[in-house]
């Protein structure tokens, strides 16, 4: 029961404060994909918790295929770049 109460309480807490803004994260992602077909298209920014740390996931607004760049919020370093394949 205690685990359930702790889990519910954690869900109600406000999101942690981000070190980077969405615009800064998009700029870092643009630099990571510079020279590729995805340059200039990295516009969708989402702040998430991954492995107990804050990360920005920046993606393209393309249908079928696209690119996703994950950035550590604290350091500003790119964790991974993944091309997303469509059907």
Buried (B, 14 or more C-beta within 10 A) or exposed (E): EEEEEEEEEEEEEEEEEBBBEBEBBBBBBBEBBEEEEBEEBBEBBEBEEEEEEBBBBBBBEBEEEBBBBBBBBEEBEBBEBEEEEEE
